[in-house]
Amino acid sequence: MILVNFKIYKQAFGEGAIELARICGEVAKQTGVEIIPIVSALVAYRIKKEVGGKVFLQNVDEEMDGARTGKISMAEAVALGIDGAIINHAECRKKPGTIRRIVKNRPEGFCLVTCLQTLGQAEKWGKKIKSDYIAYEPKELIGSKDKSVATEKSGSIEKMVKLVGKNRLIVGAGIRSKNDVEISTKMGAVGILVASGVVTDKDPKRQLVELAEGIRV
């Protein structure tokens, strides 16, 4: 599994987001690896309608409906056909209690990926969070162009798997090469979470194909 976080890079504004989502779908079909775009709430419905496939949001809130200005409702997301979301990314942190309520309130079939930045978070409360997946992204490596969680903290990936359980861990932060993916999956990760390494690359399709080849090994 490859999760591609579009963030709010200008390359993923408007038509750029549509094109990048299409590339994700093309590479998934070509390689047989599931690739899910994680997109802005502003463009999620359009991608779902025009491109198809699974679409995740970059954040959701615990509130489901009512007088809650500015909140992103999971209930509304489901009504629009959105398939899931990541929560607690290092750039959009939430309190553990809020995360627990989001997980508890999620509609049936709505996939949640809870991001953690440290083993300490996993040991203290993260391992108890019953989201579908846990994404491990050390904050200091997010966006790195020469280091990754795989090259710098491979042992931590293995420890995180033991904490959160098999077939549940996704890793990110600096993942840019086939070798990064191979190390991560060898340590027990079932997928990767990437962003700038794909979204801002001059040839995102080529980059995605390389990453997917690492998962296929």
ChimeraX attribute file (.defattr): number of C-alpha atoms within 10 A of each C-alpha:
attribute: neighborCount
match mode: 1-to-1
recipient: residues
	/A:1	18
	/A:2	24
	/A:3	22
	/A:4	24
	/A:5	24
	/A:6	26
	/A:7	18
	/A:8	13
	/A:9	14
	/A:10	12
	/A:11	17
	/A:12	21
	/A:13	18
	/A:14	13
	/A:15	12
	/A:16	15
	/A:17	24
	/A:18	19
	/A:19	16
	/A:20	23
	/A:21	27
	/A:22	19
	/A:23	19
	/A:24	26
	/A:25	20
	/A:26	15
	/A:27	20
	/A:28	19
	/A:29	12
	/A:30	11
	/A:31	16
	/A:32	14
	/A:33	20
	/A:34	17
	/A:35	27
	/A:36	22
	/A:37	28
	/A:38	25
	/A:39	26
	/A:40	19
	/A:41	16
	/A:42	11
	/A:43	16
	/A:44	22
	/A:45	18
	/A:46	15
	/A:47	24
	/A:48	19
	/A:49	12
	/A:50	11
	/A:51	18
	/A:52	14
	/A:53	18
	/A:54	18
	/A:55	22
	/A:56	26
	/A:57	26
	/A:58	22
	/A:59	23
	/A:60	23
	/A:61	19
	/A:62	19
	/A:63	17
	/A:64	19
	/A:65	13
	/A:66	8
	/A:67	8
	/A:68	10
	/A:69	7
	/A:70	7
	/A:71	15
	/A:72	18
	/A:73	19
	/A:74	26
	/A:75	19
	/A:76	12
	/A:77	22
	/A:78	16
	/A:79	10
	/A:80	14
	/A:81	16
	/A:82	24
	/A:83	20
	/A:84	26
	/A:85	21
	/A:86	24
	/A:87	26
	/A:88	21
	/A:89	19
	/A:90	15
	/A:91	10
	/A:92	11
	/A:93	13
	/A:94	14
	/A:95	8
	/A:96	15
	/A:97	9
	/A:98	13
	/A:99	22
	/A:100	17
	/A:101	14
	/A:102	20
	/A:103	21
	/A:104	13
	/A:105	15
	/A:106	22
	/A:107	15
	/A:108	8
	/A:109	9
	/A:110	19
	/A:111	18
	/A:112	23
	/A:113	24
	/A:114	23
	/A:115	28
	/A:116	24
	/A:117	20
	/A:118	15
	/A:119	17
	/A:120	11
	/A:121	13
	/A:122	20
	/A:123	13
	/A:124	10
	/A:125	12
	/A:126	22
	/A:127	19
	/A:128	12
	/A:129	18
	/A:130	16
	/A:131	22
	/A:132	15
	/A:133	21
	/A:134	28
	/A:135	25
	/A:136	27
	/A:137	26
	/A:138	22
	/A:139	18
	/A:140	14
	/A:141	19
	/A:142	21
	/A:143	18
	/A:144	16
	/A:145	13
	/A:146	10
	/A:147	18
	/A:148	24
	/A:149	27
	/A:150	26
	/A:151	15
	/A:152	12
	/A:153	15
	/A:154	18
	/A:155	13
	/A:156	17
	/A:157	25
	/A:158	17
	/A:159	16
	/A:160	29
	/A:161	21
	/A:162	13
	/A:163	16
	/A:164	19
	/A:165	14
	/A:166	12
	/A:167	14
	/A:168	18
	/A:169	28
	/A:170	27
	/A:171	30
	/A:172	29
	/A:173	27
	/A:174	28
	/A:175	31
	/A:176	25
	/A:177	18
	/A:178	20
	/A:179	17
	/A:180	23
	/A:181	29
	/A:182	19
	/A:183	18
	/A:184	29
	/A:185	23
	/A:186	16
	/A:187	18
	/A:188	22
	/A:189	26
	/A:190	20
	/A:191	25
	/A:192	26
	/A:193	22
	/A:194	26
	/A:195	23
	/A:196	22
	/A:197	21
	/A:198	21
	/A:199	25
	/A:200	14
	/A:201	14
	/A:202	10
	/A:203	10
	/A:204	17
	/A:205	18
	/A:206	14
	/A:207	18
	/A:208	27
	/A:209	18
	/A:210	18
	/A:211	24
	/A:212	27
	/A:213	17
	/A:214	18
	/A:215	25
	/A:216	14
	/A:217	10
